[in-house]
Amino acid sequence: MTSEPVFARVKELRKQMTRAKLDGYIVFDPKNVYYFTGFKDISNATLGLIIPAEDELNLWTYPLSYTLAKEEAKNCVVNKVKSGEKLYQKVAEKIKDVGFTALGFDKMSANEYIMFSEISPNVDLSPKSDLVLSLIERIHYKNYIR
């Protein structure tokens, strides 16, 4: 996958984030990580991608996928989560450090949501998988109806 579609998708998501008054978006679904970075891992991989309204994207992965992510992921900083550490906790700590106030996410378990809320209590977390779905539909559907 070339970088051009990835950049365009991130740009379009950022427009939607602005309309939704979000200063960041968290991607945990491996298919969506691939859609925004070009990095394709196994379908049940644990990955975390932060897409800020501005600045670089940050991707977290475990050591098994790290080398491939460094080679394939476009337009992002790739961070390695050490064995024994929790990827979701690393992502939550980054969110707290950056100072996000309103974040959307594509999917998250109840336990993960609670952990995020405890680490970053001042961040408004909202399920916004519809942003990615509407983006995919708008970009790709229009290409099929021509």
C-alpha positions in Angstrom: 0.0 0.0 0.0 1.4 3.4 -0.9 1.3 6.3 1.5 -1.1 8.5 -0.5 -4.3 6.7 0.4 -3.3 6.5 4.0 -2.6 10.2 4.2 -5.9 11.0 2.5 -7.9 8.8 4.9 -6.3 10.4 8.0 -7.0 13.8 6.5 -10.6 12.9 6.0 -10.9 11.5 9.5 -9.5 14.6 11.0 -12.1 16.7 9.2 -14.8 14.5 10.7 -13.1 14.8 14.1 -13.2 18.6 13.9 -17.0 18.4 13.1 -17.5 16.1 16.1 -15.4 18.4 18.3 -12.8 15.7 19.0 -9.1 16.4 19.5 -8.1 12.8 19.0 -9.3 9.4 17.9 -8.2 6.0 19.2 -8.1 3.0 16.9 -7.9 -0.5 18.4 -9.5 -2.6 15.6 -6.6 -4.1 13.5 -8.6 -3.6 10.3 -8.9 0.1 11.0 -5.2 0.3 12.0 -4.4 -1.1 8.6 -6.9 1.3 6.9 -5.1 4.4 8.5 -1.5 3.2 8.5 -1.0 0.5 5.9 0.2 -1.9 8.6 -1.6 -5.3 8.4 -1.2 -7.6 11.4 -3.1 -10.8 12.2 -6.9 -10.2 12.7 -6.9 -10.7 16.4 -3.7 -8.6 17.1 -3.7 -6.1 20.0 -2.8 -2.8 18.5 -3.4 0.8 19.5 -3.3 3.9 17.3 -3.8 7.5 18.4 -4.8 9.9 15.6 -4.6 13.4 17.0 -6.3 16.4 15.4 -2.8 17.6 14.5 0.7 16.1 14.9 2.0 12.6 14.3 0.0 9.4 14.7 1.3 7.0 17.3 1.0 3.2 17.0 1.6 0.7 19.8 2.3 -2.9 19.2 3.8 -5.9 21.0 7.4 -7.1 20.2 6.1 -9.9 17.9 4.7 -7.3 15.5 7.0 -4.4 16.1 9.6 -5.0 13.3 7.0 -5.5 10.6 5.0 -2.4 11.9 8.2 -0.3 11.7 8.6 -1.4 8.0 4.9 -1.2 6.9 3.2 1.6 8.9 3.0 4.9 7.2 2.7 8.3 8.7 3.1 7.3 12.3 5.6 6.7 15.1 5.7 3.0 16.1 6.1 2.2 19.8 7.0 -1.2 21.2 5.1 -2.4 24.3 7.3 -4.7 26.3 6.1 -8.2 27.1 4.2 -8.1 30.4 3.0 -4.5 29.9 -0.5 -3.6 28.9 -0.9 -2.0 25.6 -4.1 -0.2 26.6 -2.4 1.3 29.6 0.5 2.6 27.4 -2.1 4.3 25.1 -4.0 5.7 28.1 -0.8 7.1 29.6 0.0 8.8 26.2 -3.4 10.3 26.1 -3.0 11.7 29.6 0.5 13.1 28.8 -0.7 14.8 25.6 -3.6 16.4 27.4 -6.5 15.4 25.1 -9.9 16.5 26.3 -12.3 14.8 23.9 -11.5 11.5 22.2 -13.5 9.1 20.0 -12.7 5.4 19.7 -13.6 2.6 17.3 -14.0 -0.2 19.9 -13.1 -0.8 23.5 -14.2 -3.3 26.2 -15.9 -2.1 29.3 -12.8 -3.0 31.4 -10.6 -1.0 29.0 -13.0 1.9 29.1 -12.9 1.9 32.9 -9.1 1.8 32.9 -8.9 4.7 30.5 -11.3 6.7 32.6 -9.2 6.0 35.7 -5.9 7.0 34.1 -7.3 10.0 32.3 -10.4 11.2 34.3 -10.5 14.6 32.5 -10.9 13.1 29.0 -14.3 12.7 27.5 -14.3 9.3 25.8 -17.0 8.6 23.2 -17.6 5.5 21.1 -17.4 6.9 17.5 -17.0 3.8 15.2 -19.5 5.6 12.9 -16.8 8.1 11.9 -14.6 5.4 10.4 -17.6 3.6 8.8 -19.0 6.7 7.2 -15.5 7.6 5.9 -15.1 4.1 4.4 -18.5 4.4 2.8 -18.0 7.9 1.5 -14.6 7.3 0.0 -15.1 3.8 -1.4 -18.7 3.6 -2.2 -18.5 6.6 -4.5 -15.8 4.8 -6.5 -18.2 1.9 -7.1 -21.2 3.8 -8.3 -19.5 5.5 -11.2 
